[in-house]
Amino acid sequence: MLYERQKTLQKELDARIPRGLKGEPQNTVRHIVYSQRLHGKSFDESVEIAVTFVRQSYPNFTPKILPPLASDFHSTLGSSPGG
C-alpha cells in the first residue's frame, strides 16, 4: 500500500511541480513537498512549508507550481466527472 501511495504522490509531484536544473532550489521544493506529503500534509501545506524553507537561503525565489488538472481533481476525490 505504501508503494501505491508513493507512486501516486510522485505522479502528483511530476504534474504540479516541474523539475529544475541540477542544484536549483526548485528541486529542493520538490523534495520537501514529497516528504511532507508522505507525512500526511496537504499539497498546499507542503508547498508553503517548502517555499518558506527555501526562501531562507534564496529570498527572491519564486517556485514554479502548476494548477491541478481537472482529471486529477476528480480522481483524488474518488468520484467520476459526471457523477
Short mmCIF file of the C-alpha atoms (twelve columns), coordinates in Angstrom:
data_MODEL
# 
_entry.id   MODEL 
# 
loop_
_atom_site.group_PDB 
_atom_site.id 
_atom_site.type_symbol 
_atom_site.label_atom_id 
_atom_site.label_alt_id 
_atom_site.label_comp_id 
_atom_site.label_asym_id 
_atom_site.label_seq_id 
_atom_site.Cartn_x 
_atom_site.Cartn_y 
_atom_site.Cartn_z 
_atom_site.pdbx_PDB_model_num 
ATOM 1  C CA . MET A 1  0.000   0.000  0.000   1 
ATOM 2  C CA . LEU A 2  2.861   2.381  0.762   1 
ATOM 3  C CA . TYR A 3  4.288   1.744  -2.704  1 
ATOM 4  C CA . GLU A 4  0.998   2.775  -4.353  1 
ATOM 5  C CA . ARG A 5  0.870   5.945  -2.246  1 
ATOM 6  C CA . GLN A 6  4.458   6.811  -3.193  1 
ATOM 7  C CA . LYS A 7  3.670   6.323  -6.894  1 
ATOM 8  C CA . THR A 8  0.546   8.492  -6.609  1 
ATOM 9  C CA . LEU A 9  2.466   11.245 -4.844  1 
ATOM 10 C CA . GLN A 10 5.259   11.079 -7.420  1 
ATOM 11 C CA . LYS A 11 2.747   11.471 -10.260 1 
ATOM 12 C CA . GLU A 12 1.176   14.448 -8.486  1 
ATOM 13 C CA . LEU A 13 4.606   15.986 -7.959  1 
ATOM 14 C CA . ASP A 14 5.590   15.482 -11.605 1 
ATOM 15 C CA . ALA A 15 2.321   17.032 -12.786 1 
ATOM 16 C CA . ARG A 16 2.318   20.036 -10.450 1 
ATOM 17 C CA . ILE A 17 5.953   20.952 -9.700  1 
ATOM 18 C CA . PRO A 18 8.362   20.856 -12.659 1 
ATOM 19 C CA . ARG A 19 11.934  19.735 -12.102 1 
ATOM 20 C CA . GLY A 20 14.658  22.346 -12.130 1 
ATOM 21 C CA . LEU A 21 18.213  22.102 -13.345 1 
ATOM 22 C CA . LYS A 22 20.719  20.328 -11.107 1 
ATOM 23 C CA . GLY A 23 21.267  22.303 -7.903  1 
ATOM 24 C CA . GLU A 24 18.327  24.695 -8.353  1 
ATOM 25 C CA . PRO A 25 16.076  25.487 -5.377  1 
ATOM 26 C CA . GLN A 26 13.083  24.220 -7.379  1 
ATOM 27 C CA . ASN A 27 14.372  20.682 -6.789  1 
ATOM 28 C CA . THR A 28 14.615  21.340 -3.058  1 
ATOM 29 C CA . VAL A 29 10.962  22.419 -3.110  1 
ATOM 30 C CA . ARG A 30 10.041  19.164 -4.871  1 
ATOM 31 C CA . HIS A 31 11.943  17.110 -2.300  1 
ATOM 32 C CA . ILE A 32 10.363  18.872 0.680   1 
ATOM 33 C CA . VAL A 33 6.840   18.732 -0.788  1 
ATOM 34 C CA . TYR A 34 7.202   14.992 -1.421  1 
ATOM 35 C CA . SER A 35 8.439   14.404 2.117   1 
ATOM 36 C CA . GLN A 36 5.652   16.454 3.672   1 
ATOM 37 C CA . ARG A 37 3.017   14.709 1.544   1 
ATOM 38 C CA . LEU A 38 4.319   11.318 2.714   1 
ATOM 39 C CA . HIS A 39 3.768   12.532 6.272   1 
ATOM 40 C CA . GLY A 40 0.132   13.433 5.624   1 
ATOM 41 C CA . LYS A 41 0.248   17.161 4.868   1 
ATOM 42 C CA . SER A 42 -1.953  18.577 2.111   1 
ATOM 43 C CA . PHE A 43 -0.382  19.705 -1.145  1 
ATOM 44 C CA . ASP A 44 -0.864  23.383 -0.294  1 
ATOM 45 C CA . GLU A 45 0.546   22.993 3.215   1 
ATOM 46 C CA . SER A 46 3.536   21.131 1.824   1 
ATOM 47 C CA . VAL A 47 4.257   23.819 -0.760  1 
ATOM 48 C CA . GLU A 48 4.007   26.549 1.876   1 
ATOM 49 C CA . ILE A 49 6.458   24.734 4.155   1 
ATOM 50 C CA . ALA A 50 8.869   24.073 1.276   1 
ATOM 51 C CA . VAL A 51 8.824   27.628 -0.080  1 
ATOM 52 C CA . THR A 52 9.290   29.110 3.398   1 
ATOM 53 C CA . PHE A 53 12.316  26.875 3.931   1 
ATOM 54 C CA . VAL A 54 13.890  27.589 0.526   1 
ATOM 55 C CA . ARG A 55 13.381  31.342 0.874   1 
ATOM 56 C CA . GLN A 56 15.623  31.335 3.933   1 
ATOM 57 C CA . SER A 57 18.520  30.727 1.532   1 
ATOM 58 C CA . TYR A 58 17.033  32.270 -1.639  1 
ATOM 59 C CA . PRO A 59 14.851  35.255 -0.569  1 
ATOM 60 C CA . ASN A 60 13.740  36.107 -4.127  1 
ATOM 61 C CA . PHE A 61 12.857  32.536 -5.080  1 
ATOM 62 C CA . THR A 62 9.530   32.070 -6.868  1 
ATOM 63 C CA . PRO A 63 8.530   28.419 -7.242  1 
ATOM 64 C CA . LYS A 64 7.010   27.029 -10.420 1 
ATOM 65 C CA . ILE A 65 3.748   25.431 -9.280  1 
ATOM 66 C CA . LEU A 66 1.203   24.328 -11.871 1 
ATOM 67 C CA . PRO A 67 -2.561  24.163 -11.245 1 
ATOM 68 C CA . PRO A 68 -4.120  20.737 -10.759 1 
ATOM 69 C CA . LEU A 69 -5.622  19.031 -13.786 1 
ATOM 70 C CA . ALA A 70 -9.397  18.545 -13.696 1 
ATOM 71 C CA . SER A 71 -8.985  14.778 -14.129 1 
ATOM 72 C CA . ASP A 72 -6.579  14.682 -11.166 1 
ATOM 73 C CA . PHE A 73 -9.074  16.569 -9.023  1 
ATOM 74 C CA . HIS A 74 -11.845 14.057 -9.672  1 
ATOM 75 C CA . SER A 75 -9.628  11.024 -9.188  1 
ATOM 76 C CA . THR A 76 -8.415  12.499 -5.887  1 
ATOM 77 C CA . LEU A 77 -11.990 12.819 -4.662  1 
ATOM 78 C CA . GLY A 78 -12.784 9.317  -5.774  1 
ATOM 79 C CA . SER A 79 -15.701 10.389 -7.958  1 
ATOM 80 C CA . SER A 80 -16.251 10.499 -11.672 1 
ATOM 81 C CA . PRO A 81 -16.521 13.801 -13.559 1 
ATOM 82 C CA . GLY A 82 -20.152 13.093 -14.459 1 
ATOM 83 C CA . GLY A 83 -21.401 11.980 -11.131 1 
# 
